[in-house]
Amino acid sequence: MDRKTIFTLGLGLGLLLPAVAEAASAYATTDVNMRAGPGTNYPVLDVIPDNARVQIFGCMRQRSWCDVAYRGTRGWTSQNYLQVPYQNRRVPVRPRVYRPLGIPNATFSIGPYWDRHYRGRDFYHDRRRWDPRDRGDHRRHCREGRGHCRNNR
């Protein structure tokens, strides 16, 4: 191999490694819902079974929700039902273990998150229904017969 090929391969691997390192393994402590947003008001995507392994991409500091992946689907699960391997045992997911495990702080913005992960889902076009910033406008639009509303048809 020439130097250019080796450099290109090394650069490609270097770009892939940080993406892999951003997710930490965790385990469900009971059967728990994975939702389309950080709250019980968001649609349920799947049920993560007790002791199933998930990948954590980040957790919210001010709210007890983590951005996770399970069986190829991204979603949100309460950190109260997750444990991470830490110092040879499983411990609850809490902010004090975020840094040592490399779990970043997560934020949630429904538009970009849903655009990236749920475009093909039935609930995607109803996202204003779950967006707390648009709640009032959405209800008014539904009453007026505008927008994507379940009882609008």
Contact map, one row per residue, 1 for C-alpha under 8 A:
111011000000000000000000000000000000000000000000000000000000000000000000000000000000000000000000000000000000000000000000000000000000000000000000000000000
111111000000000000000000000000000000000000000000000000000000000000000000000000000000000000000000000000000000000000000000000000000000000000000000000000000
111111100000000000000000000000000000000000000000000000000000000000000000000000000000000000000000000000000000000000000000000000000000000000000000000000000
011111110000000000000000000000000000000000000000000000000000000000000000000000000000000000000000000000000000000000000000000000000000000000000000000000000
111111111000000000000000000000000000000000000000000000000000000000000000000000000000000000000000000000000000000000000000000000000000000000000000000000000
111111111100000000000000000000000000000000000000000000000000000000000000000000000000000000000000000000000000000000000000000000000000000000000000000000000
001111111110000000000000000000000000000000000000000000000000000000000000000000000000000000000000000000000000000000000000000000000000000000000000000000000
000111111111000000000000000000000000000000000000000000000000000000000000000000000000000000000000000000000000000000000000000000000000000000000000000000000
000011111111100000000000000000000000000000000000000000000000000000000000000000000000000000000000000000000000000000000000000000000000000000000000000000000
000001111111110000000000000000000000000000000000000000000000000000000000000000000000000000000000000000000000000000000000000000000000000000000000000000000
000000111111111000000000000000000000000000000000000000000000000000000000000000000000000000000000000000000000000000000000000000000000000000000000000000000
000000011111111100000000000000000000000000000000000000000000000000000000000000000000000000000000000000000000000000000000000000000000000000000000000000000
000000001111111110000000000000000000000000000000000000000000000000000000000000000000000000000000000000000000000000000000000000000000000000000000000000000
000000000111111111000000000000000000000000000000000000000000000000000000000000000000000000000000000000000000000000000000000000000000000000000000000000000
000000000011111111100000000000000000000000000000000000000000000000000000000000000000000000000000000000000000000000000000000000000000000000000000000000000
000000000001111111110000000000000000000000000000000000000000000000000000000000000000000000000000000000000000000000000000000000000000000000000000000000000
000000000000111111111000000000000000000000000000000000000000000000000000000000000000000000000000000000000000000000000000000000000000000000000000000000000
000000000000011111111100000000000000000000000000000000000000000000000000000000000000000000000000000000000000000000000000000000000000000000000000000000000
000000000000001111111110000000000000000000000000000000000000000000000000000000000000000000000000000000000000000000000000000000000000000000000000000000000
000000000000000111111110000000000000000000000000000000000000000000000000000000000000000000000000000000000000000000000000000000000000000000000000000000000
000000000000000011111111000000000000000000000000000000000000000000000000000000000000000000000000000001000000000000000000000000000000000000000000000000000
000000000000000001111111000000000000000000000000000000001000000000000000000000000000000000000000000001110000000000000000000000000000000000000000000000000
000000000000000000111111100000000000000000000000000000111100000000000000000000000000000000000000000001100000000000000000000000000000000000000000000000000
000000000000000000001111110000000000000000000000000000111000000000000000000000000000000000000000000011100000000000000000000000000000000000000000000000000
000000000000000000000011111000000000000000000000000011110000000000000000000000000001100000000000000000000000000000000000000000000000000000000000000000000
000000000000000000000001111100000000000000000000000011110000000000000000000000000111100000000000000000000000000000000000000000000000000000000000000000000
000000000000000000000000111110000000000000000000011111000000000000000000000000000111000000000000000000000000000000000000000000000000000000000000000000000
000000000000000000000000011111110000000000000001111111000000000000000000000000001110000000000000000000000000000000000000000000000000000000000000000000000
000000000000000000000000001111100000000000000000011000000000000000000000000000001110000000000000000000000000000000000000000000000000000000000000000000000
000000000000000000000000000111110000000000000000111000000000000000000000000000001000000000000000000000000000000000000000000000000000000000000000000000000
000000000000000000000000000111111000000000000011110000000000000000000000000000000000000000000000000000000000000000000000000000000000000000000000000000000
000000000000000000000000000101111100000000000011110000000000000000000000000010001000000000000000000000000000000000000000000000000000000000000000000000000
000000000000000000000000000000111110000000011111000000000000000000000000000010000000000000000000000000000000000000000000000000000000000000000000000000000
000000000000000000000000000000011111000000011111000000000000000000000000001110000000000000000000000000000000000000000000000000000000000000000000000000000
000000000000000000000000000000001111111101111100000000000000000000000000001110000000000000000000000000000000000000000000000000000000000000000000000000000
000000000000000000000000000000000111110001111000000000000000000000000000001100000000000000000000000000000000000001000000000000000000000000000000000000000
000000000000000000000000000000000011111001100000000000000000000000000000001100000000000000000000000000000001010000000000000000000000000000000000000000000
000000000000000000000000000000000011111101000000000000000000000011100000000111000000000000000000000000000001000000000000000000000000000000000000000000000
000000000000000000000000000000000010111111000000000000000000000010000000000100000000000000000000000000000000000000000000000000000000000000000000000000000
000000000000000000000000000000000010011111100000000000000000000000000000000000000000000000000000000000000000000000000000000000000000000000000000000000000
000000000000000000000000000000000000001111100000000000000000000000000000000000000000000000000000000000000000000000000000000000000100000000000000000000000
000000000000000000000000000000000011111111110000000000000000000000000000000000000000000000000000000000000000000000000000000000000100000000000000000000000
000000000000000000000000000000000011100111111000000000000000000000000000000000000000000000000000000000000000000000000000001000000000000000000000000000000
000000000000000000000000000000001111000001111110000000000000000000000000000000000000000000000000000000000000000000000000000000000000000000000000000000000
000000000000000000000000000000001111000000111110000000000000000000000000001000000000000000000000000000000000000000000000000000000000000000000000000000000
000000000000000000000000000000001110000000011111000000000000000000000000000000000000000000000000000000000000000000000000000000000000000000000000000000000
000000000000000000000000000000111100000000011111100000000000000000000000000000000000000000000000000000000000000000000000000000000000000000000000000000000
000000000000000000000000000100111100000000000111110100000000000000000100000000000000000000000000000000000000000000000000000000000000000000000000000000000
000000000000000000000000000101110000000000000011111100000000000000000000000000000000000000000000000000000000000000000000000000000000000000000000000000000
000000000000000000000000001111110000000000000001111100000000000000000000000000000000000000000000000000000000000000000000000000000000000000000000000000000
000000000000000000000000001111000000000000000000111110000000000000000000000000000000000000000000000000000000000000000000000000000000000000000000000000000
000000000000000000000000001100000000000000000001111111000000000000000000000000000000000000000000000000000000000000000000000000000000000000000000000000000
000000000000000000000000111100000000000000000000001111100000000000000100000000000000000000000000000000000000000000000000000000000000000000000000000000000
000000000000000000000000111100000000000000000000000111110000000000011100000000000000000000000000000000000000000000000000000000000000000000000000000000000
000000000000000000000011110000000000000000000000000011111000000000011100000000000000000000000000000000000000000000000000000000000000000000000000000000000
000000000000000000000011110000000000000000000000000001111110000001111000000000000000000000000000000000100000000000000000000000000000000000000000000000000
000000000000000000000111000000000000000000000000000000111110000001111000000000000000000000000000000000110100000000000000000000000000000000000000000000000
000000000000000000000010000000000000000000000000000000011111000001110000000000000000000000000000000000111100000000000000000000000000000000000000000000000
000000000000000000000000000000000000000000000000000000011111100111100000000000100000000000000000000000111110000000000000000000000000000000000000000000000
000000000000000000000000000000000000000000000000000000000111111111000000000000000000000000000000000000001110000000000000000000000000000000000000000000000
000000000000000000000000000000000000000000000000000000000011111100000000000000000000000000000010000000001100000000000000000000000000000000000000000000000
000000000000000000000000000000000000000000000000000000000001111100000000000000000000000000000000000000000000000000000000000000000000000000000000000000000
000000000000000000000000000000000000000000000000000000000001111110000000000000000000000000000000000000000000000000000000000000000000000000000000000000000
000000000000000000000000000000000000000000000000000000000011111111000000000001110000000000000000000000000000000000000000000000000000000000000000000000000
000000000000000000000000000000000000011000000000000000000011001111100000000111100000000000000000000000000000000000000000000000000000000000000000000000000
000000000000000000000000000000000000010000000000000000011111000111110000000111100000000000000000000000000100000000000000000000000000000000000000000000000
000000000000000000000000000000000000010000000000000000011110000011111000011110000000000000000000000000000100000000000000000000000000000000000000000000000
000000000000000000000000000000000000000000000000000001111100000001111100011110000000000000000000000000000000000000000000000000000000000000000000000000000
000000000000000000000000000000000000000000000000000001111000000000111111111000000000000000000000000000000000000000000000000000000000000000000000000000000
000000000000000000000000000000000000000000000001000011100000000000011111110000000000000000000000000000000000000000000000000000000000000000000000000000000
000000000000000000000000000000000000000000000000000000000000000000001111100000000000000000000000000000000000000000000000000000000000000000000000000000000
000000000000000000000000000000000000000000000000000000000000000000001111110000000000000000000000000000000000000000000000000000000000000000000000000000000
000000000000000000000000000000000000000000000000000000000000000000001111111000000000000000000000000000000000000000001000000000000000000000000000000000000
000000000000000000000000000000000000000000000000000000000000000000111101111100000000000000000000000000000000000000001000000000000000000000000000000000000
000000000000000000000000000000000111100000001000000000000000000000111000111110000000000000000000000000000000000000000000000000000000000000000000000000000
000000000000000000000000000000000111111000000000000000000000000011110000011111000000000000000000000000000000000000000000000000000000000000000000000000000
000000000000000000000000000000011110010000000000000000000000000011110000001111101000000000000000000000000000000000000000000000000000000000000000000000000
000000000000000000000000000000000000010000000000000000000000000111000000000111111100000000000000000000000000000000000000000000000000000000000000000000000
000000000000000000000000000000000000000000000000000000000010000111000000000011111110000000011100000000000000000000000000000000000000000000000000000000000
000000000000000000000000000000000000000000000000000000000000000100000000000001111100000000011000000000000000000000000000000000000000000000000000000000000
000000000000000000000000000111010000000000000000000000000000000000000000000011111110000000010000000000000000000000000000000000000000000000000000000000000
000000000000000000000000011110000000000000000000000000000000000000000000000001111111000000011000000000000000000000000000000000000000000000000000000000000
000000000000000000000000011110000000000000000000000000000000000000000000000000101111100001111000000000000000000000000000000000000000000000000000000000000
000000000000000000000000111000000000000000000000000000000000000000000000000000000111110001111000000000000000000000000000000000000000000000000000000000000
000000000000000000000000110000000000000000000000000000000000000000000000000000000011111111100000000000000000000000000000000000000000000000000000000000000
000000000000000000000000000000000000000000000000000000000000000000000000000000000001111111100000100010000000000000000000000000000000000000000000000000000
000000000000000000000000000000000000000000000000000000000000000000000000000000000000111110000000000000000000000000000000000000000000000000000000000000000
000000000000000000000000000000000000000000000000000000000000000000000000000000000000111111000000000000000000000000000000000000000000000000000000000000000
000000000000000000000000000000000000000000000000000000000000000000000000000000000000111111100000000000000000000000000000000000000000000000000000000000000
000000000000000000000000000000000000000000000000000000000000000000000000000000000011110111110000000000000000000000000000000000000000000000000000000000000
000000000000000000000000000000000000000000000000000000000000000000000000000000000011110011111000000000000000000000000000000000000000000000000000000000000
000000000000000000000000000000000000000000000000000000000000000000000000000000111111000001111100000000000000000000000000000000000000000000000000000000000
000000000000000000000000000000000000000000000000000000000000000000000000000000110111000000111110110000000000000000000000000000000000000000000000000000000
000000000000000000000000000000000000000000000000000000000000000000000000000000100000000000011111110000000000000000000000000000000000000000000000000000000
000000000000000000000000000000000000000000000000000000000000100000000000000000000000000000001111111000000000000000000000000000000000000000000000000000000
000000000000000000000000000000000000000000000000000000000000000000000000000000000000000000000111111000000000000000000000000000000000000000000000000000000
000000000000000000000000000000000000000000000000000000000000000000000000000000000000010000001111111110000000000000000000000000000000000000000000000000000
000000000000000000000000000000000000000000000000000000000000000000000000000000000000000000001111111111110000000000000000000000000000000000000000000000000
000000000000000000000000000000000000000000000000000000000000000000000000000000000000000000000011111111110000000000000000000000000000000000000000000000000
000000000000000000000000000000000000000000000000000000000000000000000000000000000000000000000000111111100000000000000000000000000000000000000000000000000
000000000000000000000001000000000000000000000000000000000000000000000000000000000000010000000000111111100000000000000000000000000000000000000000000000000
000000000000000000001111000000000000000000000000000000000000000000000000000000000000000000000000011111110000000000000000000000000000000000000000000000000
000000000000000000000111000000000000000000000000000000011110000000000000000000000000000000000000011111111000000000000000000000000000000000000000000000000
000000000000000000000100000000000000000000000000000000001110000000000000000000000000000000000000011001111100000000000000000000000000000000000000000000000
000000000000000000000000000000000000000000000000000000000111100000000000000000000000000000000000000000111110000000000000000000000000000000000000000000000
000000000000000000000000000000000000000000000000000000001111100001100000000000000000000000000000000000011111000000000000000000000000000000000000000000000
000000000000000000000000000000000000000000000000000000000011000000000000000000000000000000000000000000001111100000000000000000000000000000000000000000000
000000000000000000000000000000000000110000000000000000000000000000000000000000000000000000000000000000000111110010000000000000000000000000000000000000000
000000000000000000000000000000000000000000000000000000000000000000000000000000000000000000000000000000000011111110000000000000000000000000000000000000000
000000000000000000000000000000000000100000000000000000000000000000000000000000000000000000000000000000000001111111000000000000100010000000000000000000000
000000000000000000000000000000000000000000000000000000000000000000000000000000000000000000000000000000000000111111100000000000000000000000000000000000000
000000000000000000000000000000000000000000000000000000000000000000000000000000000000000000000000000000000000111111110000000000000000000000000000000000000
000000000000000000000000000000000000000000000000000000000000000000000000000000000000000000000000000000000001111111111100000000000000000000000000000000000
000000000000000000000000000000000001000000000000000000000000000000000000000000000000000000000000000000000000011111111110000100000000000000000000000000000
000000000000000000000000000000000000000000000000000000000000000000000000000000000000000000000000000000000000001111111110000000000000000000000000000000000
000000000000000000000000000000000000000000000000000000000000000000000000000000000000000000000000000000000000000111111110000000000000000000000000000000000
000000000000000000000000000000000000000000000000000000000000000000000000110000000000000000000000000000000000000011111110000000000000000000000000000000000
000000000000000000000000000000000000000000000000000000000000000000000000000000000000000000000000000000000000000011111111100100000000000000000000000000000
000000000000000000000000000000000000000000000000000000000000000000000000000000000000000000000000000000000000000001111111100100000000000000000000000000000
000000000000000000000000000000000000000000000000000000000000000000000000000000000000000000000000000000000000000000000111110100000000000000000000000000000
000000000000000000000000000000000000000000000000000000000000000000000000000000000000000000000000000000000000000000000111111100000000000000000000000000000
000000000000000000000000000000000000000000000000000000000000000000000000000000000000000000000000000000000000000000000001111110000000000000000000000000000
000000000000000000000000000000000000000000100000000000000000000000000000000000000000000000000000000000000000000000000000111111100000000000000000000000000
000000000000000000000000000000000000000000000000000000000000000000000000000000000000000000000000000000000000000001000111111111100000000000000000000000000
000000000000000000000000000000000000000000000000000000000000000000000000000000000000000000000000000000000000000000000000011111110000000000000000000100000
000000000000000000000000000000000000000000000000000000000000000000000000000000000000000000000000000000000000000000000000001111111100000000000000000110000
000000000000000000000000000000000000000000000000000000000000000000000000000000000000000000000000000000000000010000000000001111111110000000000000000000000
000000000000000000000000000000000000000000000000000000000000000000000000000000000000000000000000000000000000000000000000000011111111011001000000000000000
000000000000000000000000000000000000000000000000000000000000000000000000000000000000000000000000000000000000000000000000000001111110011001100000000000000
000000000000000000000000000000000000000011000000000000000000000000000000000000000000000000000000000000000000000000000000000001111111001000000000000000000
000000000000000000000000000000000000000000000000000000000000000000000000000000000000000000000000000000000000010000000000000000111111111000000000000000000
000000000000000000000000000000000000000000000000000000000000000000000000000000000000000000000000000000000000000000000000000000010111111000000000000000000
000000000000000000000000000000000000000000000000000000000000000000000000000000000000000000000000000000000000000000000000000000000011111100000000000000000
000000000000000000000000000000000000000000000000000000000000000000000000000000000000000000000000000000000000000000000000000000011011111111000000000000000
000000000000000000000000000000000000000000000000000000000000000000000000000000000000000000000000000000000000000000000000000000011111111111100000000000000
000000000000000000000000000000000000000000000000000000000000000000000000000000000000000000000000000000000000000000000000000000000000111111110000000000000
000000000000000000000000000000000000000000000000000000000000000000000000000000000000000000000000000000000000000000000000000000000000011111111000000000000
000000000000000000000000000000000000000000000000000000000000000000000000000000000000000000000000000000000000000000000000000000011000011111111100001000000
000000000000000000000000000000000000000000000000000000000000000000000000000000000000000000000000000000000000000000000000000000001000001111111110000000000
000000000000000000000000000000000000000000000000000000000000000000000000000000000000000000000000000000000000000000000000000000000000000111111111000000000
000000000000000000000000000000000000000000000000000000000000000000000000000000000000000000000000000000000000000000000000000000000000000011111111111000000
000000000000000000000000000000000000000000000000000000000000000000000000000000000000000000000000000000000000000000000000000000000000000001111111111110110
000000000000000000000000000000000000000000000000000000000000000000000000000000000000000000000000000000000000000000000000000000000000000000111111110000000
000000000000000000000000000000000000000000000000000000000000000000000000000000000000000000000000000000000000000000000000000000000000000000011111110000000
000000000000000000000000000000000000000000000000000000000000000000000000000000000000000000000000000000000000000000000000000000000000000000001111111000010
000000000000000000000000000000000000000000000000000000000000000000000000000000000000000000000000000000000000000000000000000000000000000000001111111110010
000000000000000000000000000000000000000000000000000000000000000000000000000000000000000000000000000000000000000000000000000000000000000001001100111110000
000000000000000000000000000000000000000000000000000000000000000000000000000000000000000000000000000000000000000000000000000011000000000000000100011111010
000000000000000000000000000000000000000000000000000000000000000000000000000000000000000000000000000000000000000000000000000001000000000000000100011111111
000000000000000000000000000000000000000000000000000000000000000000000000000000000000000000000000000000000000000000000000000000000000000000000000000111111
000000000000000000000000000000000000000000000000000000000000000000000000000000000000000000000000000000000000000000000000000000000000000000000100000011111
000000000000000000000000000000000000000000000000000000000000000000000000000000000000000000000000000000000000000000000000000000000000000000000100110111111
000000000000000000000000000000000000000000000000000000000000000000000000000000000000000000000000000000000000000000000000000000000000000000000000000011111
